[in-house]
Amino acid sequence: MALWKKKDEAAAAACYIGYRDDAKIPKGYVPMVLVGDEEDGGEERILVHVRMLKEPCVAALLEMAAQQFGYGQRGVLRIPCATHRFKQMINMARKAN
């Protein structure tokens, strides 16, 4: 019974912030690295659910990433956004839906 509850909770989460490098990525999530200013704490690894990629605010971040880092990024996708701003954006997107 607890196993199903964990799966439901994982499916309901829009993103996981601060996952470990060696952790297995759940199905339906995309790994990204939030690259903020030095005062914002540097880089933070996150997992974003694929349904969040169609949100206009996330699409705008992906465009900014393409402009700043280019389309040929190697490894995990880097997003130019501070962690606290990303959390606010995801919360606002979830409330709108």
SVG drawing of the C-alpha trace seen along z (x, -y; Angstrom):
<svg xmlns="http://www.w3.org/2000/svg" viewBox="-6 -38 35 40">
<polyline fill="none" stroke="black" stroke-width="0.4" points="0.0,0.0 2.8,-2.5 4.5,-1.8 1.4,-3.1 1.3,-6.2 4.9,-7.0 4.2,-6.6 1.2,-8.9 3.2,-11.5 6.0,-11.3 3.6,-11.7 1.9,-14.7 5.2,-16.6 5.9,-19.2 9.6,-19.2 12.3,-18.0 14.9,-20.4 18.3,-19.3 18.3,-15.7 21.5,-13.6 23.7,-13.0 23.6,-9.2 19.8,-9.1 17.7,-7.3 15.6,-9.7 11.9,-8.9 10.0,-8.2 8.4,-11.4 11.1,-13.8 13.8,-15.9 17.0,-16.7 18.1,-20.3 20.6,-22.6 19.5,-26.0 22.3,-28.4 21.8,-31.5 24.1,-34.4 26.9,-33.7 24.8,-35.5 21.9,-33.1 23.9,-30.1 25.4,-29.0 24.0,-25.9 21.2,-23.6 20.2,-20.3 16.4,-19.8 14.0,-17.3 11.1,-18.8 8.0,-16.9 7.5,-16.8 4.0,-18.3 5.7,-21.5 7.7,-22.0 4.5,-23.2 4.0,-26.0 4.7,-29.4 7.0,-30.5 9.1,-27.3 9.1,-27.6 10.5,-31.2 13.3,-29.8 14.2,-27.2 14.4,-30.0 16.7,-32.0 18.8,-28.9 19.2,-28.5 20.2,-32.1 22.7,-32.1 24.2,-28.6 23.3,-27.5 21.5,-24.5 24.5,-22.2 24.7,-21.8 26.4,-18.6 25.1,-16.7 22.3,-18.1 20.3,-21.1 21.4,-24.3 18.7,-27.0 19.6,-30.6 17.4,-31.0 17.9,-31.3 16.4,-28.5 14.0,-30.7 12.6,-32.3 12.1,-28.9 10.2,-27.7 8.0,-30.8 7.4,-30.3 6.4,-26.6 4.1,-27.4 2.3,-30.1 2.0,-27.7 0.5,-25.0 -2.0,-27.4 -3.1,-28.6 -3.9,-25.1"/>
</svg>
